[in-house]
Amino acid sequence: IGEKITKAFFFNCDNSLLRYNFYREATIILSNFKSRLKITIILNLIPAICIGLGLLLVLLLTNGDIIRFIPIFISIITLSCFLSIHYLFLYYITQPYTSQLTIKSPIYKIASCIVYIAAYTCLQVNTQSIWFTIAVILVTIIYALIALALVYKLAPKNFKLK
């Protein structure tokens, strides 16, 4: 959802409005970022909660350990929020799109590739699931906090038509 919604934000709104000075003011940019982040998180939470509830249902039907499920549910929610923040972060920092919706920014492509490589690498990790789950939760929270801080610091300077 994250990448598609940022394309929609650009094509349907920012592509036209970034030509005006008022729309490039820091307060407007950050206000738009906050509202878009809320929308994206809500849209990403819908399938995440469905996945979590589906897993809970399977656990209930199989008499599984629900207490051990709690970190997994939290990781599903945090990863959902991570994907919301990640694409908006890249969008507001690099503003990668041209008016034809092609991606122009090499930083955007590299950062997206790194995230996919990291996700694939996580499939190869052999460890106890609880420690891996806790590590995933911590890394996603740290990344989200750093990304949010960088957006608030850099977006007013970088978010413009290129």
N, C-alpha and C positions, 0 to 999 in steps of 0.2 A: 504494500500500500504506500509506503514512504516515498519511493522513487516516482511512482505514478502521480501521487498527489502533488509533489513538488513541480512536476511538469505541468499539471493542471493549474497550479497557482501562477506559474510563470506565463503560460499561454493565455489564460483567461483574465489575468489581472495585471501582473507586474510588467509584462511586455509593453503594455500601453502606458501604465501609470508611472513607470520609472523615468519617463521623459519629462515629468513635471518636478520642479524643485521641492514643492511641499511634500511629495511622496518620499523623497530621499532624506528627510529630516530624521535624526536619530530616534526621536520619540515615536514617530509613525512607524519606522522600521521595526523597532523593538515591540511596539504594540501589536503590529501584524504578526511578528514572530510568536508572541505569547498566544494569541488567538489561534494561529495555525497549529501551534504545538498542541494545544488542547484538543483541537479537532482531530489531528493525526493520531494522538494517543488514544482518544476514544474509538476511532475507527480500527486501530490495531488491537485494542483491548477486546473487541467483540470476538474475533476468532480465538484469541488467547484464552479468554474465559471459557469459551465453548470447549477448547481442548482440555483445559483444566477440569471442567465439570465432567467431560467424557472420561478422563482418567480416574476421577473420583468415583464415577459410576462403576467403572470396571473394577476398581478396588473394593467397592461395597459388594458387588456381585460375587467376587472371588474371595471375600473375607480377608482382604489385604490389610496391611498395616497403614492406617490413615495418618498416623503421627509422622512416619517417614515420608509421607507424600507432601507434607507442608513445604519443605525446602524446594521440592520440584515445582510445586504450584507457584511459589514466589519467583523461581527462576524463569518460568514461562511468562509471568507478568513483567519482570524486569527486562527480559529479552524483547518483549513486545514494545516496551517504552524505549529501549535502546534503539530499535529500528526506526521508531518515530523521530527520536532526537538525532540520530545519525544522518539521515537524509536531509532533514531541515538544517542541521549544522553545516553540512557540505554545501547546501543550496545558498545559505546566507553568507558563508565565508568565501566561496569561490564563484558564486553565481555562474554556473557552468553553461547555461543554455544560450543558443542563438535564437533569433526570431523564427527560424525554421525548426526549432526544437531539437537541434543536434547538440551533442555535448562537446564543448570546445575546451574545457579545462582539463589539463593532464592531471592536476592535483585531485580532481574529483574522480577521475578514472582510477588513479593509483590507490586512493583511499578506499574506494569501493572494492577494488580487487583485493586489497589487504584484508578487508573484513570477510570476504568470501573465502580467502585462503585460511584465515584464522578459524572460521566455522568448519571448514573441511578438516583442518588439523585437529580440532576438538573431537572429531569422530575417531581419531587414531589414539586418543589418550586411554591408557589402561590404568585406572585407579579406582578407589572406592567411590561410589557414586555420590555419597554425601559430601566428601571433600571437593570433588569436582563441581558439584552443584553450588556449594558455598563460594568457591573460587569464581565461578561464572557470575554469581550475584554480585560479588564485590567488584569484579572487573567492570561489569556493566554500570554499576552505580558510580564508580570512579570516572569512567569514560563520560558518562552523562553529565556529571558535575563539571568536568573540564570543558566539555563541549559547550555547555550553557554559559560558562564564564567567558569562553572565547567568543561566542556569538555576541554577548553583551558588550564585549570590548572591541571586536573587530568588524562586526556587521555594519555599523553606521559608515565605516570607511570603505568597505569592500562591496556592499550591495548596490550595484549600479549596472546599467546596460554596458555591455562590452562590444 
